[in-house]
Amino acid sequence: MINREIIRLKIVQITYAYYQNEGKNIDTAEKELFFSLGKSYDLYNYLLLLMVEINRIATRSVETAESRYKRIHEGEPPSRKFIENRFILQLESNKQLLEFQENQKKGWVDEESFIRSLYKEIEETDYYKAYMQSEESSYAQDRELWRKIYKNIICNNERIDNMLEDMSLYWNDDKEIVDTFVLKTIKRFEETNGANQSLLPEFKDEEDREFAHRLFRNALLNAEYYRRLISNHTKNWEFNRIAMMDLVIMQIALAEMLTFPDIPVNVSLNEYVEIAKLYSTPKSGAYVNGLLDTIAKKLMEEKKIIKNQI
């Protein structure tokens, strides 16, 4: 689940913090990096559990309505279609998610009033009403309902973002990326897999974990060389005025360009320019793009950057 976009972002954050702390211990900083990446995977699981918790609240609501109906026998009996949705019941019984839940102290059970507000918001949507009124009953329909709920109610939800920020400082910048993986997970679910449906792994493969290790180490251990490259392509007074975040971003970008022959220069360049736009000054994107492009072209001319042919 942890892709290279998250890895690059976390390395920028941890490297910046490393220099703010006067660069005392690389091993400690690397442990912090992998702890931070692990917290991103925790967030993925917590967001899956949020859907389960919404269904738990919905079940209690329906059961209360059923009790009332049995007492007074007025109107129509409450529908159980939503709470018996096959996708959400499969997610609730997922072995990997249950194992994660058992090992965690945090959860959503203490946020009942907030979860109820989400459930009410879901009930007011057109797609929920259409689902409840439809005579169709299929796993695909059940799964699609929850995809719509997640995409429209949980993604880009400021209240959820604020709540997650209070739960963990490591989640400040993660949710937008992790949301895409939750949506991918929903689409991957198959009814025949039952409780054994596999969730996304923490790392796609060992190569991505090694990418994080090598990039972080090279960015710090060869920092003097990378900064000299940056300084040589700016005037001295300009180098001294470079924003610290811009310097860190370019340092890591150069480490990636010089360390990984399988990653095209334009891929690395684009990734770090986007990080600069999001996390540095308003002019940083253009500045980082121009300076890195100049340095990269020079290094390729000197055969110091050599990329594998794809």
GUNURO-232487 format. One record per residue: y negated, z negated, x of N, C-alpha, C, O in turn. Coordinates in steps of 0.001 Angstrom, whole numbers. Atoms other than C-alpha are relative to their C-alpha. Layout:
BEGIN
     n_py     n_pz     n_px    ca_py    ca_pz    ca_px     c_py     c_pz     c_px     o_py     o_pz     o_px
        Y        Z        X        Y        Z        X        Y        Z        X        Y        Z        X
...
***
This chain:
BEGIN
     n_py     n_pz     n_px    ca_py    ca_pz    ca_px     c_py     c_pz     c_px     o_py     o_pz     o_px
     1201        0      810        0        0        0    -1258        0      848    -2250      656      530
     1162       73     -890    -2351     -835     2836     -102     1318      757      682     1587     1666
      134    -1309     -636    -3556     2603     3844    -1024      -63     1134    -1581    -1123     1420
      874        6    -1174    -5689     3655     6779    -1466     -196     -370    -2262     -637      459
     1366      265      445    -8877     3516     4737     -276    -1506       15    -1319    -1945      501
      147     1457      -21    -8364     -232     4241       50     -514     1426     -731    -1391     1796
     -137      456    -1384    -7262     -664     7862    -1303      209      763    -1768     -699     1450
     1259     -272     -708   -10417     1003     9220    -1094     -970     -440    -1822    -1521      386
     1033      892      527   -12647    -1056     6962      187    -1419      514     -779    -2061      926
     -266     1361     -463   -10964    -4331     7921     -267     -132     1500     -767    -1163     1949
      258       54    -1441   -11159    -3486    11636    -1502      -56      274    -1946     -785     1160
     1458       65     -148   -14895    -2843    11304     -495    -1413     -306    -1298    -1964      447
      439     1339      400   -15361    -6176     9511      380    -1056     1034     -443    -1888     1413
     -475     1015     -943   -13248    -8207    11941     -654      183     1375     -964     -800     2048
      662     -252    -1286   -14775    -6521    15018    -1442     -486      -36    -1917    -1095      923
     1381      480      142   -18283    -7224    13758      -33    -1530       77     -883    -2099      762
      -64     1463      -25   -17336   -10875    13161      358     -504     1404     -120    -1553     1837
     -401      363    -1368   -15739   -10990    16628    -1225      -80      910    -1366    -1026     1685
     1206       14     -835   -19047   -10097    18276    -1009    -1050     -474    -1733    -1629      335
      885     1048      516   -20985   -12432    15994      433    -1369      524     -388    -2270      699
     -543     1247     -547   -18700   -15188    17312       86       35     1523      775     -777     2142
      115     -132    -1454   -19444   -14064    20878     1306      424      666     1525      136     1843
    -1205     -619     -562   -16072   -12345    21365      850     -925      830     1117     -639     1997
     -677     1015     -796   -14114   -15390    22414     1489      255      220     2005      -40     1299
    -1451     -110     -135   -10468   -14481    21767      525     1184     -801      477     1178    -2031
     -498    -1202      665    -8946   -11080    21000     1256     -298     -806     1419      224    -1909
    -1241      316      719    -5559   -12526    20010     -298     -676    -1331      312     -355    -2351
      381      692     1242    -7169   -14821    17455     -615      977     -989     -345      912    -2188
      640     -998      863    -9257   -11936    16115     1039      930     -615      920     1319    -1777
    -1031     -884      527    -6162    -9762    15760      817     -700    -1085     1199      -77    -2076
     -702      760     1050    -4379   -12496    13810     -835      -22    -1282     -301       89    -2385
      900      -23     1153    -7415   -12639    11534       32     1364     -685      -28     1445    -1912
      -80    -1346      560    -7207    -8859    11074     1231      137     -893     1124      592    -2032
    -1217     -171      788    -3596    -8940     9902       70     -982    -1173      678     -683    -2200
      100      913     1138    -4244   -11993     7747     -849      635    -1099     -510      561    -2280
      893     -666      944    -7088   -10069     6107      707     1152     -707      542     1339    -1913
     -763    -1094      605    -4830    -7051     5545     1033     -547     -988     1264       42    -2044
     -960      634      902    -2225    -9350     4003     -654     -450    -1304      -40     -386    -2369
      722      416     1208    -4841   -10667     1583     -265     1198     -912     -308     1045    -2133
      164    -1207      821    -5446    -7094      418     1260      258     -815     1191      662    -1976
    -1263     -186      728    -1774    -6887     -505      160    -1072    -1076      700     -804    -2150
       -3     1046     1025    -2079   -10212    -2316     -820      437    -1211     -413      226    -2353
      861     -450     1093    -4898    -8723    -4367      731     1010     -878      629      955    -2104
     -797     -981      739    -2650    -5830    -5380      943     -708     -975     1054     -317    -2137
     -921      738      853     -114    -8312    -6729     -727     -795    -1080     -256     -870    -2215
      769      760      990    -2740   -10455    -8462     -496      896    -1125     -548      471    -2279
      475     -915     1039    -4073    -7416   -10304     1146      460     -894      938      709    -2082
    -1168     -261      837     -556    -6578   -11485      261    -1190     -924      586    -1017    -2098
     -209     1207      809     -230   -10173   -12676    -1068     -157    -1078     -813     -773    -2113
     1053       65     1022    -3536    -9849   -14547      457      700    -1274      198      208    -2372
     -509     -705     1184    -1901    -7312   -16877     1054     -843     -718     1088     -898    -1947
    -1027      866      580     1034    -9674   -17393     -650    -1147     -759     -197    -1514    -1843
      674     1132      634    -1344   -12516   -18224     -700      417    -1292     -724     -342    -2261
      613     -512     1229    -3224   -10386   -20756     1055       72    -1098      790     -291    -2244
    -1060      -99      999       87    -9745   -22502      468    -1375     -458      830    -1552    -1621
     -387     1371      376      937   -13453   -22442     -965     -564    -1038     -549    -1190    -2012
     1019      465      948    -2344   -14251   -24205      147      742    -1329       22      147    -2399
     -198     -794     1212    -1732   -11409   -26665     1198     -517     -796     1149     -584    -2024
    -1195      521      660     1740   -12812   -27416     -302    -1289     -748      133    -1474    -1885
      375     1259      662      321   -16241   -28189     -847      268    -1232     -693     -395    -2258
      861     -348     1131    -2283   -14650   -30448      814      529    -1174      587      143    -2321
     -839     -584     1045      321   -12649   -32374      900    -1075     -627     1087    -1106    -1843
     -865     1056      523     2634   -15648   -32688     -762     -963     -899     -223    -1453    -1892
      839      836      864     -223   -17718   -34101     -250      690    -1340     -197       61    -2397
      225     -775     1221     -970   -14954   -36598     1264       60     -852     1185       29    -2080
    -1267       -9      733     2722   -14801   -37544      230    -1321     -727      686    -1332    -1870
     -155     1318      625     2796   -18540   -38243     -905     -129    -1223     -506     -665    -2257
      943       54     1115     -266   -18224   -40440      500      861    -1159      410      460    -2320
     -500     -902     1040     1261   -15276   -42320     1170     -643     -755     1267     -517    -1976
    -1149      657      632     4454   -17257   -42987     -443    -1114     -946      239    -1412    -1926
      500     1087      845     2355   -20077   -44477     -647      517    -1277     -418      -26    -2358
      818     -419     1149       76   -18085   -46778      427     1341     -611       66     1651    -1747
     -503    -1287      511     1769   -14670   -47147    -1110      867     -576     -965     1426    -1663
     1101     -874      425    -1527   -12818   -47436     -173     1139      995      -11      955     2201
      225    -1150     -855    -2263    -9330   -46115     1281      522      608     2377      272      108
    -1136     -597     -693       -7    -7476   -43717      475     -914     1135     -341    -1556     1796
     -471      795    -1146     2232    -9243   -41212     -502      611     1306     -606     1834     1405
      526     -534    -1273      893    -8916   -37631     1020      878      710     2216      590      703
     -874     -906     -747     2300    -6062   -35564      342     -580     1372     -501    -1186     2034
     -442      436    -1326     4316    -6884   -32461       66     1163      990      582     1013     2098
     -141    -1192     -826     4001    -3373   -31048     -627     -182     1378      -33      204     2385
      675      145    -1284     1513    -4280   -28336      753     -953      918      941     -657     2099
     -629     1011     -855     3328    -7381   -27091     1444      361      348     2035     -231     1251
    -1348     -466     -319     6688    -5580   -27143      -27     1345      737      974     2056      814
      186    -1199     -815     5311    -2720   -25061      997      -39     1167     1029    -1000     1935
    -1102       16     -968     8209    -1732   -22809     -468        2     1450      186     -583     2313
      486        6    -1384     6140    -1088   -19705     -401    -1407      419       -5    -1870     1488
      514     1304     -418     4445    -4482   -19697     1123    -1033       74     1073    -1936      909
    -1139      913      -89     7724    -6307   -20401      804      263     1269     1350     -666     1865
     -677     -332    -1255     9278    -4460   -17468     -773     -566     1183     -180    -1116     2111
      820      555    -1076     6363    -5446   -15239      142    -1512       57      238    -2090     1139
     -117     1461       72     6636    -9058   -16411     1295     -501      625     1330    -1595     1189
    -1297      415     -529    10291    -9181   -15354      270      549     1406     1353      339     1952
     -213     -615    -1303     9798    -7317   -12056      336    -1060     1062     -393    -2038     1234
     -487     1007     -950    11715    -9172    -9354     -970     -239     1152    -1184    -1381     1560
      939      160    -1116     9219    -8494    -6560    -1247     -768     -436    -1748    -1620      298
     1197      670      488     6283    -9629    -8670      286    -1468     -312     -551    -2333      -56
     -380     1387      282     8117   -12760    -9811      124     -804     1291     -281    -1965     1355
     -123      679    -1297     8928   -13611    -6201    -1368     -307      586    -1593    -1393     1121
     1361      233     -466     5276   -13183    -5253     -629    -1155     -760    -1241    -2040     -161
      615     1025      849     4181   -15356    -8166      516    -1396      344     -249    -2360      356
     -597     1298     -316     6584   -18154    -7229     -541     -589     1296     -563    -1808     1468
      457      454    -1315     5148   -18326    -3701    -1509     -191       87    -2036     -478     1162
     1458       92       -5     1477   -18450    -4737     -486    -1205     -799      120    -1596    -1797
      606     1113      716     -704   -21336    -5797    -1030      483    -1017    -1270     -168    -2034
     1027     -526      893    -3366   -19172    -7414      632      842    -1100     1763     1311     -975
     -463     -826     1103    -3018   -17325   -10687    -1087      126    -1043    -2241     -239     -817
      977     -241     1069    -4693   -16438   -13937      109    -1004    -1139     -675     -945    -2087
     -245      904     1136    -3384   -19263   -16138    -1182     -915     -291    -1328    -1403    -1412
     1164      866      206    -6571   -21279   -15637    -1219      767     -504    -2294      191     -670
     1120     -849      444    -8743   -18380   -16824      241      497    -1428      -33     1654    -1746
     -423     -422     1333    -7565   -18346   -20436    -1133      599     -826     -950     1633    -1469
     1108     -508      820   -10967   -17874   -22071     -423     1399      457     -752     2259     -361
      352    -1321     -534   -11728   -14946   -19787     1050     1039     -378      709     2154     -770
    -1081     -929      345    -8317   -13341   -20393      -62      344    -1490      180     1486    -1879
      135     -263     1437    -8837   -13722   -24143    -1119     1011     -272     -996     1865    -1150
     1105     -945      193   -12140   -11874   -23851      429     1417      385        8     2386     -247
     -519    -1314     -378   -10358    -9021   -22055      896      559    -1103      831     1745    -1428
     -901     -434     1070    -7726    -8896   -24799     -792      490    -1218     -450     1505    -1825
      843     -423     1129   -10412    -8711   -27490     -674     1338      296     -815     2187     -585
      613    -1263     -400   -12111    -5940   -25542      993     1153     -134      628     2251     -553
    -1051    -1010      133    -8821    -4033   -25453      203      360    -1476      318     1535    -1823
     -236     -223     1435    -8342    -4459   -29219    -1071      878     -642     -822     1526    -1658
     1107     -757      584   -11696    -2806   -29856      -40     1456      458     -853     2236      -37
       35    -1368     -523   -10905      391   -27940      704      970     -951     1610      591    -1693
     -594    -1033      852   -10040     3631   -29703     1448      274      391     2288      509     -477
    -1358     -321     -425    -6932     4197   -27581      984    -1104     -388     2155     -826     -648
     -865     1086      476    -5548      761   -28485      286      179    -1487     1431       59    -1923
     -166     -172     1442    -6142     1400   -32193      917     1178     -307     1763     1101    -1198
     -855    -1174      208    -4543     4839   -31966     1455     -333      335     2371      104     -362
    -1347      408     -403    -1534     3333   -30173      656     -844    -1092     1814     -625    -1449
     -548      906     1002    -1071      634   -32781      310      725    -1310     1229      338    -2031
     -195     -732     1257    -1321     3130   -35653     1046     1104      121     1566     1590     -883
     -934    -1104     -219      958     5726   -34090     1429     -400     -384     1863    -1525     -134
    -1399      244      336     4495     6015   -35414      920      322     1173     2109        3     1150
     -789     -311    -1195     5644     7277   -32032      353    -1283      731     -436    -2227      772
     -417     1150     -798     7588     4820   -29938      766      509     1213     1932      889     1104
     -646     -483    -1222     8345     5818   -26354     -500     -795     1196    -1599    -1349     1183
      394      685    -1230     8270     4295   -22912    -1220      679      606    -2123        0     1094
     1128     -740     -569     5881     7039   -21761    -1304     -383     -697    -2338     -547      -48
     1195      402      750     3437     6115   -24522     -413    -1426      373    -1598    -1714      540
      283     1389     -369     3717     2424   -23655     -660      -84     1380    -1640     -804     1572
      538       -1    -1368     3066     3076   -19974    -1398      595       47    -2267       91      760
     1306     -652       29      141     5396   -20714    -1067     -916     -587    -2216     -891     -146
      973      949      561    -1533     2730   -22843     -512     -933     1088    -1718    -1147     1204
      427      940    -1036    -1569      304   -19926     -745      687     1136    -1589       70     1785
      798     -741     -989    -2815     2978   -17560    -1444      114     -483    -2382      -67      294
     1350     -106      562    -5781     3498   -19885     -703    -1350        4    -1891    -1436      313
      585     1345       -3    -6337     -246   -20221     -489     -353     1401    -1608     -831     1587
      394      356    -1375    -6354     -707   -16468    -1199      818      454    -2154      274     1008
     1063     -887     -476    -8567     2289   -15772    -1337     -297     -665    -2380     -229      -14
     1247      153      750   -11133     1506   -18489     -494    -1432     -139    -1691    -1657     -320
      388     1400      206   -11116    -2293   -18753      -31     -797     1298     -920    -1624     1500
     -143      822    -1212   -10041    -3665   -15366     -708      617     1197    -1327     -100     1984
      756     -659    -1080   -11423    -1070   -12941    -1499     -142     -263    -1944     -119    -1411
     1469       48      103   -15156    -1407   -12237     -479    -1045    -1001    -1462     -833    -1712
      371     1095      894   -15306    -4670   -14180     -708    -1069      821      -91    -1745     1644
      806      908     -825   -18106    -6793   -12762      455    -1446     -139      426    -2205      830
     -458     1382      194   -16776    -9999   -14283     1257     -275      817     1392    -1336     1426
    -1218      174     -806   -13390    -9491   -12653     -353      -26     1481      178     -842     2235
      410      -44    -1410   -15046    -8582    -9346     -568    -1344      440     -222    -1845     1510
      609     1291     -338   -17089   -11801    -9385     1042    -1112       50      982    -1992      909
    -1048     1018       32   -14053   -13884   -10286      887      104     1238     1248     -911     1834
     -831     -195    -1184   -11987   -12369    -7481     -728     -421     1267     -123     -964     2191
      791      412    -1162   -14808   -12948    -5017       23    -1509      163       54    -2022     1282
      -78     1464      -55   -14723   -16634    -5926     1382     -466      438     1518    -1515     1068
    -1368      376     -357   -10947   -16696    -5466      268      196     1489      991     -591     2099
     -221     -269    -1426   -11042   -15177    -1961    -1131      850      565    -1468     1894        8
     1046     -774     -665   -13801   -14001      374      532     1309      559     -233     2246      790
     -601    -1203     -571   -11362   -11421     1723       37     1154    -1003      291     2298     -626
     -129    -1032     1020   -11450    -9536    -1575    -1320      654     -369    -1362     1484    -1278
     1327     -523      352   -15173    -8713    -1612      -47     1520      -87     -642     2077    -1010
      123    -1457     -102   -14720    -5074     -640     1289      739     -303     1366     1954     -117
    -1330     -601      107   -11091    -4450    -1512      316      606    -1361     1091     1558    -1452
     -524     -298     1338   -10841    -4085    -5260      -39     1488     -345      917     2011     -917
      115    -1408      369   -12076     -507    -5640     1150      821      579     1691     1701      -90
    -1109     -718     -628    -9446      734    -3177     1333     -434     -602     2189      399     -900
    -1272      521      513    -6674    -1534    -4468      240      474    -1430     1386      700    -1821
     -150     -521     1369    -7352     -385    -8052      767     1319      -24     1591     1549     -909
     -675    -1307      -30    -6183     3101    -7076     1499     -173      212     2292      625     -288
    -1421      239     -242    -2872     1656    -5887      683     -621    -1208     1860     -361    -1462
     -571      539     1238    -2347     -318    -9075      255     1137     -988     1311     1192    -1618
     -175    -1151      898    -2882     2871   -11094     1170      875      448     1930     1386     -374
    -1126     -769     -537     -456     4676    -8807     1316     -690     -335     2299      -28     -669
    -1201      767      309     2084     1897    -9362      401      162    -1461     1578      349    -1769
     -285     -173     1429     1794     2161   -13147      673     1347     -244     1658     1430     -978
     -541    -1347      204     2478     5899   -12983     1417      136      582     2204      958      113
    -1307      -98     -660     5524     5324   -10717     1107     -731     -762     2288     -501     -504
    -1014      789      707     7276     2930   -13115      902      905     -835      436     1818    -1516
     -996     -702      806    10478     4260   -14686      835    -1037     -745     1270    -2033     -166
     -709      974      837    12238     2492   -17548     1395     -294      535     1859    -1432      465
    -1376      175     -466    15674     3032   -16018      114     -949     1194     1199    -1457     1479
      -36      894    -1163    14718      948   -12965      -21    -1475     -392      324    -2339      414
        7     1373      482    14288    -2188   -15068     -764     -945      912    -1821     -597     1438
      651     1025     -820    13418    -5363   -13151       40      334     1485     -641     -311     2282
     -119     -385    -1412    14362    -3650    -9875     -992     1088      406     -954     1570     1538
     1021     -982     -349    11465    -1193   -10034     -733     -446     1266    -1214    -1577     1344
      653      372    -1256     9997    -1135    -6543    -1514      101     -137    -2041     1056     -707
     1452      -42     -117     6352    -1988    -6032     -345      670     1329      540      934     2142
      399     -595    -1275     4346     -453    -3216      193    -1025     1113     -111    -2201      914
     -160      941    -1115     5196    -2005      179    -1353     -355      610    -2342      346      397
     1273      409     -621     2536    -3864     2172     -525     1109      908    -1695     1481      814
      334    -1159     -831     2520    -1068     4782      949     1131     -364     2134      903     -608
     -836    -1157      317     3782     2437     4066     1159      100      982     2294      385      600
    -1031      -17    -1034     5665     2313     7356     -533     -741     1220    -1689    -1161     1252
      367      727    -1209     5618      694    10776    -1111      715      764    -1846       94     1531
     1026     -784     -685     3365     3502    12009    -1408     -469     -377    -2298     -519      472
     1319      461      433      442     2233     9934     -327    -1385      570    -1470    -1663      933
      219     1320     -611      905    -1326    11188     -372      173     1484    -1266     -501     1995
      288     -260    -1409      945       15    14750    -1383      628      169    -2082      353     1144
     1340     -588       -8    -2164     2075    13974    -1062    -1095        2    -2024    -1030      768
      955     1105       74    -4010    -1120    13051      -58     -759     1324    -1139    -1076     1820
      -74      748    -1264    -2829    -2914    16201     -656      771     1137    -1487      218     1857
      512     -795    -1125    -3640      -91    18635    -1494      283     -138    -2236      214      842
     1418     -307      187    -6988      815    17102     -860    -1224      287    -1879    -1123      970
      781     1221     -209    -8226    -2772    17084      -40     -366     1484    -1105     -657     2030
      -60      357    -1417    -7055    -3479    20625     -823      960      865    -1574      521     1735
      727     -983     -802    -8467     -243    22057    -1504      -94     -222    -2284       71      716
     1431      105      298   -11811     -707    20298     -641    -1139      774    -1786    -1026     1212
      560     1157     -703   -12278    -4107    21949      207       78     1510     -711     -213     2276
     -295        8    -1429   -10580    -3649    25319     -767     1078      761    -1046      917     1949
      745    -1076     -653   -12437     -391    26053    -1446       89     -497    -2086     1137     -415
     1332       19      607   -15706    -1440    24438    -1090      461      972    -2003     1186      579
     1031     -359     -983   -17735    -1031    27640      -90     1520      166    -1184     2079      243
      -21    -1461     -149   -16646     2609    28008     -594      684    -1227    -1405     1602    -1097
      504     -620     1230   -17345     3471    24367    -1509     -197     -140    -2225      708     -567
     1441      270      124   -20758     1838    24461     -798      775     1047    -1947     1150      814
      672     -818    -1008   -21606     3664    27667     -122     1451     -484    -1136     2108     -247
       77    -1348      586   -20777     6946    25928    -1148       86     -997    -1901     1060    -1012
     1077       20     1007   -23126     5993    23100    -1351      -59      688    -2276      665      320
     1265      157     -718   -25855     4914    25503     -393     1289      721    -1568     1652      744
      282    -1237     -738   -25555     8129    27548     -514     1125     -895    -1127     2080     -418
      444    -1036      929   -26260    10165    24441    -1202     -445     -840    -1570      199    -1822
     1258      458      604   -29314     8148    23411     -940     -376     1131     -517     -564     2271
      942      537     -981   -32445     7128    25203      180    -1510       52      589    -2125     -933
     -234     1431     -169   -32333     3597    26558     -636     -834    -1100      -14    -1753    -1632
      667      801     1024   -34874     2283    24098      655      201    -1361      654     -711    -2187
     -690     -245     1253   -32964     3926    21239     1301     -794      -74     1643    -1333    -1126
    -1252      747      -13   -29685     2315    22300     -244    -1463     -335      509    -2065    -1099
      304     1412      246   -31280    -1125    22288     -403     -274    -1442     -353    -1412    -1910
      424      178     1382   -32513     -506    18761     1092      366    -1003      863      277    -2209
    -1095     -342      916   -29149      610    17308      447    -1253     -749      681    -2298     -143
     -473     1130      804   -28115    -1658    14448     1394     -402      466     2225      454      770
    -1283      502     -494   -25187    -3866    15462     1171      591     -772     2184      947     -170
    -1084     -565      795   -23047    -2600    12581      239     1460      362     1387     1895      443
     -148    -1405     -403   -23731     1027    13564      734      102     1333     1600      958     1514
     -626      -14    -1322   -22726      260    17147     1496     -290     -112     2312      375      525
    -1407      358      201   -19471    -1379    16025      759     1164     -633     1865     1496     -205
     -649    -1120      690   -18658     1519    13687      255     1156      968     1349     1719      979
     -163    -1102     -948   -19233     4133    16412     1001     -349     1088     1765      511     1526
     -948      449    -1018   -17278     2096    18953     1440      177     -491     2296      661      248
    -1348     -122      565   -14231     2003    16656      347     1466     -248     1483     1888      -30
     -230    -1436      237   -14629     5668    15717      400      699     1291     1326     1511     1294
     -338     -610    -1293   -14577     6670    19397     1382     -442      466     2138      347     1033
    -1342      486     -354   -11530     4474    19974     1064      806     -739     2090     1160     -160
     -971     -772      788    -9735     6339    17182       98     1436      505     1197     1971      655
       -2    -1390     -470   -10766     9779    18415      739      156     1324     1432     1149     1544
     -577      -84    -1338    -9603     9034    21953     1436     -511       78     2142     -213     1041
    -1306      648      -70    -6417     7111    21104     1083      720     -785     2258      665     -423
    -1007     -559      911    -4723     9074    18321     -100     1527      -59     -925     2062     -800
       74    -1462      -59    -4068    12765    19092      384      691    -1311       59     1862    -1508
     -426     -620     1258    -2568    13362    15627    -1075      -50    -1092     -924      584    -2136
     1057      113     1013    -5771    12458    13755    -1138      942      376    -1765      746     1417
     1094     -932     -313    -8289    15348    13630    -1336     -713      133    -1592    -1705     -550
     1313      611     -229   -11776    14529    14864     -810      -72    -1285    -1463    -1081    -1551
      816      -11     1216   -13366    15535    11561      460    -1055     -998     -353    -1558    -1774
     -503     1059      880   -11113    13076     9686     -582    -1341      424    -1104    -2091     -401
      564     1253     -508   -12164    10187    11916    -1502      -63     -256    -2021    -1083     -711
     1453      -50      178   -15803    11259    11774     -377     -295    -1444    -1248    -1127    -1700
      332      184     1414   -15872    11447     7980      267    -1424     -476     -514    -1983    -1246
     -351     1353      421   -14146     8084     7543    -1058    -1013      438    -1452    -1879     -344
      944      998     -507   -16604     6181     9726    -1425      253     -478    -2216     -684     -584
     1300     -296      610   -19656     7955     8356      -77     -640    -1381    -1113    -1188    -1757
      -29      618     1332   -18603     6764     4883     -130    -1510       99     -807    -2130     -721
      123     1449     -190   -18215     3210     6166    -1442     -357      339    -1973    -1349     -161
     1403      244     -371   -21689     3407     7717     -912       85    -1220    -1835     -716    -1364
      814     -149     1212   -23166     4590     4425      109    -1227     -895     -868    -1648    -1513
     -249     1113      917   -21601     1679     2551     -414    -1352      567     -852    -2230     -175
      123     1341     -554   -22001    -1185     4995    -1113     -185     1021    -1271    -1278     1566
     1098      164     -950   -24979     -496     7232    -1320      378     -671    -1474      188    -1878
     1338     -281      521   -28578      688     6797      -16     1322     -774      912     2120     -642
       66    -1241      782   -29703     3492     4433       69     1275      846      554     2305      377
       10    -1177     -866   -30125     5878     7381     1221       92      916     1361     1040     1688
    -1110       85     -953   -26925     4898     9152      987     1152     -101     1501     1619      915
     -973    -1071      167   -24694     7583     7665     -361     1226      803      462     1758     1548
      462    -1200     -709   -26765    10461     9023      -63     -248     1505      289      623     2300
      138      314    -1425   -27417     8703    12336     1378      -33      681     1573      583     1728
    -1346      110     -564   -23752     7843    12980      663     1376       46     1325     1717     1026
     -577    -1341       49   -22688    11336    11934     -514      879     1144      271     1528     1835
      592     -844    -1030   -25103    13077    14300      413     -408     1398      774      437     2217
     -303      479    -1348   -24437    10890    17322     1491      142      324     1847      583     1416
    -1440     -128     -243   -20645    10792    16956      411     1457      160     1256     1777      997
     -317    -1422      -93   -20505    14550    16417     -361      541     1378      404     1303     1969
      442     -436    -1333   -22473    15133    19641      935     -502     1086     1329      256     1972
     -882      590    -1014   -20298    12754    21673     1383      644      -54     1968      962      982
    -1339     -575      158   -17058    14164    20250       75     1408      582     1042     1755     1261
       15    -1371     -529   -18011    17744    21095      -18      -15     1523      662      785     2166
       70      112    -1457   -18878    16705    24648     1361     -414      582     1806      139     1588
    -1294      474     -486   -15573    14845    25075     1086     1074     -139     1987     1162      694
     -963    -1099      143   -13615    17824    23748     -222     1069     1057      739     1640     1572
      309     -955    -1071   -15405    20127    26205      551     -484     1328     1011      316     2144
     -481      592    -1245   -14417    17749    28998     1505     -265      -25     2056     -809      932
    -1442      181      174   -10808    17686    27710      402    -1478      -11     1531    -1828      332
     -312     1428      118   -11023    13930    27186      521     -324    -1396     1264    -1288    -1582
     -601       59     1328   -10294    14352    23490      864     1242     -141      363     2366     -143
     -946    -1101      187    -7189    16480    23046      829     -311    -1229     1504    -1339    -1290
     -714      235     1243    -5696    16820    19598     1235      901      -81     1225     2051      358
    -1203     -781      224    -2194    17934    18713     -240     1082    -1031     -974      875    -1997
       97    -1082      978    -1924    21236    16901      907     -293    -1183     2082     -621    -1017
     -783      291     1215     -802    20777    13296      558     1299     -556     1248     1289    -1576
***
